[in-house]
């Protein structure tokens, strides 16, 4: 197996023709590629060569492929293939290619969304999280960059690189002391590096995304000048500003729903993604919220969470 170098120009990998680079993250680059066997476009994520030498990163990359392979759901990006190109020694995962852009792209063009639009996007994301939760998986890096939006406006969760089963959760701090996740959307318990996380960590992160959609502002960094450490400290020590202070047009019910997602204490949040999803449906139907505490003792969501997302 040959070692790729900085000067290596790769145009084909494992049966895929690379067309152009479309993104880059902490673990690798993403290319628009064509799967030659089926003549279709895919998003091909490749592990950076310098990281491929580290067994921890190879394991995490493989975990992303395995986690994505568990899912067949309308609001989760599906995996097409995964492997290692023996010619270059490059690890890759091929995902379905979603036309359009990310939620981050949308918010760059239109920083503040109408309430109904933000709730509709939330319903899709929470449906995907509820399905993942039913499979024993939490995402751990929910943020607008990791939510793709189709041309029809449907959201799809992507980038399961940090996804993990709570039963096998180890410390969220790497050997170099770096907390895994994205500081802007990180729950307090994740910022503190707690050993065991659960779906409430993802709900907190999505609550911050919803707050941003409704306000057009960055949560805990409204002026844009805070360092990552300052943001993490705010997650731990400060409550999120009430959404209506930044956008008075937001309804009180939506503000209450947001408080149930973004409470600093996990026990004050919705206990499951399904319970949050049920309250989204109540909001959209104009009904009273159950809220986190009633949801904890009530039966699970009246919605059936399955791959086709029928309620």
VOGU-3710 file (C-alpha; in Angstrom, 3 decimals, decimal comma):
1> xxxxxxxxxx> 0,000/0,000/0,000  1,583/3,271/-1,062  1,693/6,277/1,248  -0,038/9,413/-0,100  2,016/12,595/0,049  1,162/16,254/-0,081  2,035/16,239/-3,783  -0,074/13,210/-4,647  -2,863/14,068/-7,074  -5,721/11,594/-6,690
11> xxxxxxxxxx> -8,443/11,532/-9,335  -9,986/8,138/-8,589  -10,547/6,223/-5,355  -12,071/2,803/-4,888  -14,351/2,923/-7,905  -15,181/6,632/-7,573  -14,096/9,455/-9,868  -13,423/12,679/-7,978  -15,111/15,696/-9,564  -14,422/18,561/-7,149
21> xxxxxxxxxx> -13,908/19,340/-3,480  -17,102/20,464/-1,751  -16,124/20,618/1,904  -13,551/20,029/4,597  -13,778/19,141/8,264  -11,504/18,234/11,114  -11,051/14,652/9,946  -10,989/14,934/6,179  -12,152/16,419/2,934  -15,423/15,816/1,107
31> xxxxxxxxxx> -15,557/15,547/-2,661  -18,355/15,428/-5,156  -17,628/12,138/-6,895  -19,184/9,766/-9,377  -19,683/6,131/-8,472  -18,593/4,465/-11,695  -20,454/1,188/-11,171  -23,861/2,874/-10,890  -23,078/6,158/-12,664  -24,397/8,335/-9,849
41> xxxxxxxxxx> -23,102/11,279/-7,854  -22,051/10,763/-4,243  -20,394/12,787/-1,514  -17,060/11,062/-0,895  -15,429/11,785/2,459  -11,737/10,899/2,708  -9,694/10,713/5,887  -6,713/13,046/5,878  -3,492/11,043/5,258  -1,817/12,353/8,411
51> xxxxxxxxxx> -4,803/11,205/10,478  -4,980/7,828/8,760  -1,695/6,963/10,476  -3,418/7,263/13,857  -5,434/4,221/14,905  -7,823/6,380/16,989  -8,813/8,451/13,964  -9,120/5,406/11,726  -11,424/3,844/14,314  -13,530/7,004/14,580
61> xxxxxxxxxx> -13,776/7,260/10,800  -14,925/3,638/10,536  -17,410/4,279/13,337  -18,955/7,053/11,243  -19,525/4,613/8,382  -20,991/1,964/10,673  -23,227/4,466/12,441  -24,538/5,843/9,152  -25,106/2,327/7,840  -27,595/1,709/10,671
71> xxxxxxxxxx> -29,931/4,335/9,291  -32,504/4,355/6,566  -34,488/7,468/7,314  -35,757/10,381/5,289  -33,968/12,904/7,526  -30,554/11,204/7,765  -27,978/11,119/4,982  -27,458/7,484/3,992  -24,113/5,756/3,472  -23,376/4,230/0,064
81> xxxxxxxxxx> -20,017/2,548/0,574  -16,884/2,606/2,710  -13,413/1,201/2,332  -9,711/1,752/1,759  -8,174/2,407/-1,632  -5,149/0,094/-1,564  -3,311/2,065/-4,276  -3,109/5,219/-2,179  -3,877/3,933/1,301  -6,804/6,352/1,528
91> xxxxxxxxxx> -9,792/5,619/3,786  -13,125/6,829/2,423  -16,876/6,848/3,034  -19,368/7,499/0,245  -22,668/9,152/1,183  -25,729/10,009/-0,834  -25,211/13,379/-2,471  -27,767/15,928/-1,310  -28,421/18,661/-3,844  -28,575/22,072/-2,250
101> xxxxxxxxxx> -26,497/23,233/0,696  -26,289/23,086/4,445  -28,389/24,915/6,991  -25,286/27,025/7,599  -25,316/28,047/3,927  -29,000/28,962/4,241  -28,351/31,046/7,359  -25,528/32,893/5,641  -28,013/33,963/2,959  -31,025/34,451/5,261
111> xxxxxxxxxx> -29,860/34,826/8,884  -33,357/34,878/10,421  -36,087/32,412/9,440  -39,822/32,671/9,957  -41,099/30,733/12,960  -43,053/28,149/10,947  -40,055/27,484/8,696  -37,734/27,050/11,677  -40,210/24,670/13,333  -40,584/22,671/10,138
121> xxxxxxxxxx> -36,812/22,223/9,922  -36,771/21,320/13,614  -39,402/18,676/13,103  -37,280/16,962/10,456  -34,095/17,097/12,517  -35,836/15,855/15,676  -37,397/13,040/13,690  -33,921/11,992/12,559  -32,562/12,263/16,109  -35,462/10,215/17,474
131> xxxxxxxxxx> -34,756/7,491/14,929  -31,034/7,561/15,801  -31,908/7,389/19,487  -34,061/4,333/18,813  -30,924/2,696/17,372  -28,878/3,569/20,449  -26,902/6,345/18,737  -26,336/9,985/19,658  -24,712/12,430/17,237  -22,558/14,672/19,506
141> xxxxxxxxxx> -21,892/17,343/16,871  -25,235/18,865/15,920  -24,710/22,219/14,173  -25,977/23,987/11,029  -23,000/22,722/9,001  -24,127/19,155/9,703  -27,707/19,626/8,543  -28,167/19,480/4,775  -31,254/21,037/3,236  -32,672/19,556/0,036
151> xxxxxxxxxx> -34,086/21,773/-2,749  -37,567/20,937/-1,436  -36,572/22,256/2,001  -36,270/18,928/3,823  -33,402/18,663/6,355  -31,022/15,695/6,529  -28,596/15,002/9,358  -25,031/14,433/8,190  -21,539/13,854/9,587  -21,815/11,100/12,157
161> xxxxxxxxxx> -18,060/11,171/12,796  -18,544/11,642/16,537  -21,684/9,500/16,789  -21,591/6,879/19,459  -23,641/4,481/21,506  -24,184/5,775/25,075  -23,522/2,265/26,409  -19,985/2,347/24,998  -19,305/6,023/25,686  -15,810/6,798/26,831
171> xxxxxxxxxx> -14,381/10,128/27,888  -15,183/12,969/25,522  -11,637/14,267/25,913  -8,971/12,942/23,571  -5,459/12,073/24,677  -4,412/15,595/23,742  -7,088/17,078/26,014  -9,336/18,388/23,242  -13,065/18,203/23,888  -14,853/16,579/20,954
181> xxxxxxxxxx> -17,602/18,582/19,296  -18,134/22,189/18,190  -17,876/24,863/20,953  -20,672/27,082/19,608  -23,283/24,330/19,974  -21,807/22,251/22,792  -23,914/21,254/25,794  -22,537/22,065/29,267  -21,917/18,417/30,117  -20,022/17,962/26,865
191> xxxxxxxxxx> -17,981/21,115/27,502  -17,076/19,705/30,912  -15,863/16,464/29,302  -18,280/14,237/31,196  -17,821/10,532/30,555  -21,389/9,676/29,577  -23,604/11,736/27,288  -27,120/11,025/26,046  -29,659/12,354/23,570  -30,239/15,446/25,717
201> xxxxxxxxxx> -26,791/16,642/24,565  -28,025/16,606/20,966  -31,285/18,303/21,970  -29,374/21,150/23,609  -27,275/21,638/20,474  -30,337/21,665/18,238  -32,017/24,132/20,581  -29,122/26,525/19,959  -29,545/26,004/16,211  -33,250/26,828/16,517
211> xxxxxxxxxx> -32,443/29,923/18,614  -30,049/31,066/15,908  -32,620/30,483/13,150  -35,152/32,610/15,016  -32,796/35,431/16,020  -30,194/35,566/13,255  -27,545/35,685/16,013  -24,851/33,298/17,191  -25,783/31,801/20,568  -23,357/32,831/23,328
221> xxxxxxxxxx> -21,348/34,801/20,779  -23,666/37,486/19,464  -20,896/40,001/18,781  -18,643/37,361/17,247  -15,579/38,132/19,350  -15,501/35,261/21,859  -12,823/32,604/21,889  -13,714/28,908/21,994  -12,774/28,794/25,678  -15,003/31,776/26,467
231> xxxxxxxxxx> -17,912/30,149/24,637  -17,439/26,863/26,502  -17,374/28,763/29,779  -20,647/30,489/28,898  -22,316/27,147/28,127  -21,325/25,932/31,580  -22,140/29,060/33,591  -24,812/31,047/31,736  -28,384/30,477/30,625  -29,245/31,130/27,001
241> xxxxxxxxxx> -30,838/34,552/26,493  -34,605/34,231/26,100  -35,338/34,136/22,371  -38,051/36,798/22,693  -35,522/39,316/23,985  -33,813/39,077/20,601  -36,924/38,569/18,459  -40,202/39,672/20,114  -42,170/38,195/17,203  -41,435/34,667/18,445
251> xxxxxxxxxx> -44,407/33,143/20,249  -44,280/32,376/23,955  -44,961/28,685/23,252  -41,881/28,476/21,007  -39,847/30,309/23,664  -41,035/27,752/26,232  -40,156/24,897/23,870  -36,654/26,337/23,444  -36,195/26,484/27,205  -36,997/22,770/27,311
261> xxxxxxxxxx> -34,246/22,075/24,795  -31,523/24,370/26,111  -31,733/24,144/29,906  -28,259/23,962/31,420  -29,254/21,030/33,630  -29,929/17,881/31,624  -32,789/16,859/33,894  -34,614/20,076/32,971  -34,540/19,279/29,243  -36,819/17,059/27,190
271> xxxxxxxxxx> -35,881/13,501/28,164  -35,959/12,084/24,627  -35,952/13,294/21,052  -39,359/11,661/20,624  -40,825/13,782/23,444  -39,430/16,970/21,869  -40,790/15,852/18,503  -44,228/15,348/20,040  -44,197/18,920/21,339  -43,130/20,209/17,909
281> xxxxxxxxxx> -46,237/18,536/16,512  -48,333/20,175/19,226  -46,843/23,561/18,331  -47,587/23,073/14,651  -51,132/21,967/15,494  -51,712/24,942/17,804  -52,048/22,727/20,874  -50,657/23,187/24,386  -47,147/21,899/25,052  -46,555/18,914/27,294
291> xxxxxxxxxx> -43,149/20,302/28,320  -40,080/18,388/29,525  -41,342/17,427/32,970  -44,704/16,053/31,832  -42,934/14,305/28,938  -40,690/12,473/31,378  -43,636/10,673/32,972  -45,899/10,512/29,942  -45,861/7,802/27,284  -43,450/8,308/24,424
301> xxxxxxxxxx> -44,346/10,458/21,445  -47,638/9,591/19,769  -45,660/9,585/16,518  -44,305/6,338/15,141  -40,610/6,966/14,502  -39,649/4,862/11,547  -37,617/5,106/8,368  -40,382/6,756/6,390  -41,253/9,220/9,196  -45,002/8,682/9,168
311> x> -47,026/9,971/12,118
//
